[in-house]
Amino acid sequence: MASMNAYLDDFGKITVWVNRNFYGGKTDWFCITGDHGFSIDLVITGIEEHADMIRYDMTSPILDFGTSYMVREQHGLSVPLEWRMIVNTKQFSERFTYEGNDLGSTYHPSYTDFALWAPTAVTVTLRIRSGRRLMAFPMLRGDKGVWRIRVNGDHRHATYTYLIERNGVITESLDPYAYSSTANGRESAVIDLEAVRSIKDYPVSGSPYETDAVIYEANVRDMTSNASTGTKTHGKFVSLTEEGTSFREMPTGLSYLKSLGVTHIQLMPVMDFSTVEEFHPEKNYNWGYDPMQYLTPEGSYSTDPDNPYSRVTELRRLVCAIHKQGLKVNLDVVFNHIYDMGTSPFEAILPYYYFRYNERGYLSNGSYCGNDIASEKPMVRKYIIDTIRSLMTIYGVDGFRFDLMGILDVDTMNQIRTAARRIKANAMIYGEGWDMPTVLDGSRKATIMNQNQMPGIGHFNDYFRDVVKGKTSDDQKYDRGYVTGDTGQSFNMLGALSGSVLSQYCRRFESPCQSINALETHDNNTIWDKMHFCCGNEDRNTRMKRQKMLIAATMVAQGVPFIHAGMEYCGTKNDNSNSYNSGDEINQMNWQRALLNRDVVEYTKKCIALRKKYAAFRLHDAKEIEESLHLSVSEGGVVFYDIEKNDPKTETEFVRVIINPTFDGKYYTFEPGWHLLLDYDGNEREERTASISVPPLSVIVCAR
Ligand code: CA
């Protein structure tokens, strides 16, 4: 602990702490000093004695941002005045909120412009490496605390950092607005975006309604890391662009994604994360929820991590390749925390601004990752929105899944959706609306609780998950849901099927487009592994039947269906419930297993096709669901889920789903004229009948 620290926490207010080991912490006067002999005596307004320190509150004269000041005391000790919580005041925001769109580096063949927002910096120097030359240019401070420099010449392949001076210390930093970097984030890179945009895209048209989507969650590395994928490379962006690969006639990689019939591929984090060494990715594994840079793609997924153009062009090629298959791409983005705050550009550029602090000055840690990004501050919000916009315009992505969205604030999420929908009219925005203990008023958090303040933004529906499959955390893995055998949940199942929009069944959402119906995601045990516990007394064949029912239930329910990669082949992680760094062996797509359980894969495809064919499962608003659904529980806990929907395209007026999670076969006689849309094997049948047989452990769908 230093003998003395001096802080500027508000306009007109300086706080000094003096250690008791220095003259007992007692000092009679302080003054503030600056350049050219500037010196003003400070007025002490309060003294507070603590065990090891004494705190002095003082009034402050008007000070210039971008100037170094020292605080000096009676005995001659002099320390830098640190610009601290003043950056979180309203007055600071009013003075320094910048609305321009030129932050970062902007390439031009004959010059490159650099702009950095750093209001409390005293000097900023651009350190640029171009060709064989290493150069340094002092940047000029302009309006709103933005520092700028234009460097003449062609710097298409330049890399750079900023040297930021503040409080007598110089910190080197990456550019948070950089489009790329060298390997492991050593230096930011100038990028000629034409090199990225010129890669041909294949725009995918699609429905404006989220409920028409079928989301499939995949990890770039896992999709091709298995040697039997048959791709030329493994685990890279480009590996997943290879067409026509297969394992014993079963499509793999990109072709496998295409074969399923899903509409959206949700890629687990592809922007730069920290913990995989990019030159030697085989030495580490990580899902990527350890963000480092938000606008720079992850280098370990590129073929040449030290060439900044490699990662950007290859991510673009991946998005375009998925589009070419007629599928859209949603990116999983991790704006709730940063992996290493100490080395992050945010801390280097403007300390105390980008993260949340509690009243005592400690970091908020609602993310349980050490820090929470303060999305509600104007320039943080701007950064997130700018990033979303750039990812859409540069790479052509179609939507975003927000990791721990509940850390972010309602206004930021709404502005993100507006900005995204201005670029793509049907951009999907959804995330984990969990209520985390972050330092933000509950009414402002982007949580499920506040869903009505965020129209059109989706939330993972844990009610759906827990009712249908059973609770999912480690200490609840023995818990059963309706489809895994707890028929006591049959009434709750009605709510789960209705998109959680009906007041009589535990209403949670204004609209079904807000209910992301995910039974399995990358987190927690796979369904198959959970059933080792909650259905551990049942044989493999029985559990396979339940797996198929879970898939069918997801596809017939109102809301937005979501499949985690492998769920369609009874994927296992060997009971590993948190495999974020568990390596390729555990996490990779297992094509051998997919082949072994191919009937489940085929069944999944049929369920997806069923959903896409019949509008009854994809109702767009709560009113329609209220008017069209008839839900009931029959003898033994069998659920009847009827949807009245005149669908001229398929010539159906009435769809009936019967879910039988019991070990007894059921037999029903209705009025004549029914035909099966989904039989026990997932097939549609032409013949008309009045009697419907529902085998044990099955989902049957019929219509008339
Ligand atoms: Ca990285």
Boltz pocket constraint, residues with backbone or C-beta under 6 A from the ligand:
constraints:
  - pocket:
      binder: B
      contacts: [[A, 184], [A, 185], [A, 272], [A, 273], [A, 274], [A, 275], [A, 276], [A, 278], [A, 292], [A, 297], [A, 298], [A, 299], [A, 300]]
      max_distance: 6.0
